[in-house]
């Protein structure tokens, strides 16, 4: 971690971080193995199974790319002293209830616990370098597997940098302003244009397999699992949109 510009995780943390994508990849792999073991080759897989397999592959690729990108540090060029850094940490702990695991000369690791929000908690890592800081916040790989922090990753970093700026300028503690993030930015719209139809497709496909003859029985578990993930995503995303609109 000291030299890389990407966050390095332990094997278990890596498994947790990529858990949703791994589930998709494993299902696809097992599906192919079952098809081959039943004397079928890839060209002979029943046409009704191909759409679900394609959906799993698309979801696996998309989630893998998103999770890989989230391990990148965000760089800030800023001159600060150790005392100013520690003061910013103290204020952020007061605001967000960070639990400091380690605060050494070269880096800080903290966790924000779940507080009945959409997120199960996050892991915050800050690399200290002369004249700059490298910050990263991801869904805690030590908690339940999660794909989204629902805005908390950004809030962790924005809150800390706000307090660091005040500490550098010798300003007394002031609660950071509430930053309202638009849920209808171009980026979020593009993500939903891809994920909403995919989620609805997985739900409808699961219903199709549920009422299909037993010949597609081996696809039913995968379809229902995918539908459960799709329903969870839609529920949490719509809940967040409604909350931002209040």
C-alpha positions in Angstrom: 0.0 0.0 0.0 2.9 2.4 0.6 3.9 2.6 -3.1 0.8 1.8 -5.0 -1.8 4.3 -6.2 -4.5 1.7 -5.7 -5.8 0.3 -2.5 -4.4 -3.2 -1.7 -6.7 -5.6 0.2 -6.1 -8.8 2.0 -7.3 -12.0 0.3 -10.5 -12.1 2.4 -11.2 -8.4 1.8 -10.6 -8.9 -1.9 -13.2 -11.7 -1.9 -15.7 -9.5 -0.1 -15.1 -6.5 -2.3 -15.6 -8.4 -5.5 -18.2 -10.7 -3.9 -21.2 -9.7 -6.1 -19.2 -10.0 -9.3 -17.7 -13.3 -8.1 -21.2 -14.7 -7.6 -22.1 -13.8 -11.2 -18.9 -15.3 -12.6 -19.3 -18.5 -10.6 -22.9 -19.0 -11.7 -21.8 -18.6 -15.4 -18.9 -21.0 -14.9 -21.1 -23.6 -13.2 -23.7 -23.2 -15.8 -21.3 -24.0 -18.6 -19.9 -27.0 -16.6 -23.4 -28.4 -16.1 -24.2 -28.0 -19.8 -21.0 -29.8 -20.8 -21.5 -32.6 -18.2 -24.9 -33.3 -19.6 -23.4 -33.9 -23.1 -24.1 -30.5 -24.4 -21.6 -28.1 -26.0 -21.8 -24.4 -25.9 -23.5 -24.2 -29.3 -26.3 -26.6 -28.1 -27.3 -24.8 -24.9 -31.1 -24.3 -24.9 -32.0 -20.9 -26.5 -34.1 -20.0 -23.4 -31.0 -20.1 -21.2 -28.8 -17.8 -23.4 -30.5 -14.5 -22.4 -30.0 -15.2 -18.7 -26.4 -16.2 -19.3 -25.8 -13.1 -21.3 -27.4 -11.0 -18.5 -25.1 -12.6 -15.9 -22.0 -12.0 -18.0 -22.9 -8.3 -18.5 -23.7 -7.8 -14.8 -20.4 -9.6 -13.9 -18.3 -7.4 -16.2 -20.0 -4.2 -15.1 -19.7 -4.9 -11.4 -16.1 -6.1 -11.7 -15.2 -2.8 -13.5 -16.9 -0.7 -10.9 -15.3 -2.4 -8.0 -11.9 -2.3 -9.6 -12.2 1.5 -10.2 -13.2 2.1 -6.6 -9.8 0.9 -5.3 -8.1 3.9 -6.9 -6.9 6.7 -4.5 -8.1 10.3 -5.0 -5.1 12.7 -4.8 -5.2 16.1 -3.1 -2.2 18.4 -3.2 -2.3 20.1 0.2 0.3 21.4 2.7 -0.5 20.3 6.2 1.2 19.5 9.5 0.6 16.3 11.6 -1.2 18.4 14.2 -3.6 19.8 11.5 -4.2 16.3 10.1 -5.0 14.9 13.6 -7.4 17.8 14.3 -9.2 17.1 11.0 -9.5 13.4 12.0 -10.8 14.4 15.4 -13.5 16.6 13.9 -14.5 13.9 11.4 -14.8 11.3 14.1 -17.2 13.7 15.9 -19.3 14.1 12.8 -19.3 10.6 11.2 -18.3 8.4 14.2 -15.2 7.1 12.5 -13.5 4.3 14.3 -9.7 4.7 13.9 -7.9 1.4 13.5 -4.5 2.9 12.7 -3.1 6.3 12.5 0.7 6.1 11.7 3.1 8.5 10.2 2.4 7.2 6.7 -1.3 6.3 6.6 -4.6 6.2 8.4 -7.2 3.4 8.4 -10.7 4.1 9.8 -14.1 2.5 9.6 -17.5 4.2 9.7 -20.0 1.8 11.2 -23.5 1.2 9.9 -26.1 3.5 11.5 -29.3 2.1 10.0 -28.6 3.8 6.6 -28.4 2.0 3.3 -24.7 1.3 3.7 -23.3 -1.4 6.0 -20.3 0.8 6.7 -17.2 1.9 4.9 -13.4 1.6 5.2 -11.5 4.8 4.8 -7.8 4.8 3.9 -5.6 7.9 3.8 -2.0 7.8 2.6 0.1 10.7 4.0 2.8 12.1 1.7 4.7 15.3 1.7 2.5 18.0 0.1 -0.3 15.7 -0.7 -2.8 13.2 0.5 -4.2 10.1 -1.2 -7.7 9.2 0.0 -10.0 6.2 -0.6 -13.3 5.1 0.8 -15.0 1.9 -0.1 -17.8 -0.3 1.3 -16.2 -2.0 4.3 -14.8 -5.4 3.1 -15.0 -6.6 6.7 -18.8 -6.2 6.8 -21.7 -7.7 4.7 -21.0 -7.8 1.0 -22.3 -4.6 -0.6 -22.1 -3.0 -4.0 -23.0 0.6 -3.1 -22.3 2.9 -0.1 -25.3 5.1 -1.3 -23.3 8.3 -1.0 -21.3 7.6 2.1 -17.9 7.1 0.4 -18.1 10.6 -1.0 -19.3 12.0 2.3 -16.4 10.5 4.2 -13.8 12.2 2.0 -15.6 15.5 1.6 -16.2 15.8 5.3 -12.5 15.1 6.1 -11.1 17.5 3.6 -13.6 20.2 4.8 -12.3 19.8 8.3 -8.7 19.7 7.2 -9.1 23.0 5.4 -10.5 24.6 8.5 -7.7 23.1 10.6 -5.1 24.5 8.2 -6.7 27.9 8.4 -7.0 27.7 12.2 -10.8 28.0 12.1 -12.9 26.6 15.0 -15.1 23.6 14.5 -18.0 24.2 12.2 -20.3 21.4 11.0 -19.7 20.8 7.3 -22.5 22.0 5.0 -24.9 19.4 3.7 -23.8 18.5 0.2 -26.8 17.6 -1.9 -25.7 15.2 -4.7 -27.8 15.2 -7.8 -29.3 11.8 -8.5 -29.8 12.9 -12.1 -26.3 13.7 -13.2 -25.3 12.4 -16.6 -23.2 9.7 -15.0 -26.0 8.4 -12.8 -28.5 8.6 -15.7 -26.2 6.5 -17.9 -25.8 3.9 -15.1 -29.5 3.6 -14.6 -30.2 3.4 -18.3 -28.0 0.2 -18.3 -28.9 -1.2 -14.9 -32.7 -0.6 -14.7 -33.5 -2.5 -17.9 -31.1 -5.3 -16.9 -32.7 -5.6 -13.4 -36.2 -5.7 -14.9 -35.1 -8.2 -17.5 -33.7 -10.5 -14.7 -36.9 -10.2 -12.7 -39.1 -11.1 -15.8 -36.8 -13.9 -16.7 -37.0 -15.4 -13.2 -40.8 -15.3 -13.5 -40.5 -17.0 -16.9 -38.4 -19.8 -15.5 -40.6 -20.1 -12.5 -43.6 -21.0 -14.7 -41.6 -22.9 -17.3 -41.6 -26.7 -17.6 -39.0 -28.6 -15.5 -36.6 -28.9 -18.5 -35.2 -25.5 -17.4 -35.0 -26.5 -13.8 -31.3 -26.0 -13.5 -31.7 -22.4 -14.5 -34.3 -21.6 -11.9 -31.9 -21.1 -9.0 -29.7 -18.8 -10.9 -32.7 -16.9 -12.2 -34.2 -16.4 -8.8 -30.8 -15.4 -7.3 -30.3 -12.8 -10.0 -33.9 -11.5 -9.5 -33.2 -11.1 -5.8 -30.1 -9.0 -6.5 -32.1 -7.0 -9.0 -35.0 -6.3 -6.7 -32.6 -5.3 -3.9 -30.8 -2.9 -6.2 -34.0 -1.3 -7.5 -35.5 -1.0 -4.0 -32.3 0.7 -2.5 -31.8 3.0 -5.5 -35.4 4.2 -5.6 -35.4 4.6 -1.8 -32.3 6.8 -2.1 -33.9 8.9 -4.9 -37.0 9.4 -2.8 -34.9 10.3 0.2 -33.0 12.9 -1.8 -36.3 14.4 -2.9 -37.6 14.9 0.6 
